[in-house]
Amino acid sequence: MATAQNADVSSLSYEQARDELIRVVSELEQGSSTLEESLSLWERGEAAAKRCEEWLLGAKARLDAARSSAE
């Protein structure tokens, strides 16, 4: 379930998305959120993790391209 709150994750840099994921995990580990808040945090964490993966895949593609052109 995508929410408007998670939409802004798509514009984050890798470092910002990573920091957001760390913040979300820390908040979830505290266990003081309601079920609804926890679900929202989980969704935000999933969106941040996906954004990190997008950055990492993009970086890998750039490295592969650079290696190919160097050969």
N, C-alpha and C positions, 0 to 999 in steps of 0.2 A: 504494500500500500504506500504509494508515493505521496508525499505531502509538500505543500508550498515551502515549508521550513527546509526541506531537503533539497529543493530546487537550487538554492544558492550554493550548494556544495560543488556544483559543476563548474563554478568559476574560481575555485580555490587552487592555489599553487600546491605542489606536492607537500611542501613543509606545513602549510596551513591545514591541509586535509589530514596529514599525519598527526598534528597537534590536536585537531578536533577529535580524531579517533581516540587518542590517548585520554582526552578530557571525558569523552562519553564513557569509555570503559571504566575509568576511575569513578565516575558518578554511579554507574550501574553496580560496581563492586561495593559501594557503600550500602546499598540495599535499603535506602531510606525513601525511595520514590514509590509513588502509587503504581499500580499495575499499568494504568493508562500512560503515566509519565515514563515508565520503564519501556513500554512498547514504542513510544515516540523516540526515546533515546536510542533504542535498538535500531530503529529505522534510520535514524541520523547516522549512527555508527556504520551501518551497512552502506549508506550512501558515501560516507567518507572513505571507507575501505575500497569501494569501487573506484572512487576518484584516484586514490593512491595507485591502484592497479593500472588504471588508464595511463597515468604518468609514467609508471615503470615500463609498461609495454611500449609506450612511445619512445622512451629513452633507449630501450633495447633495439627498436627498429632503427633509430638514428645511428647507434653504434654499429649495427650490422651493415647499414648502408655505407658508413665511413670505412669500415673494414673492406667491404667489397670494392669500393672505389680506389682504395690504396693498393689492392692486389693487381 
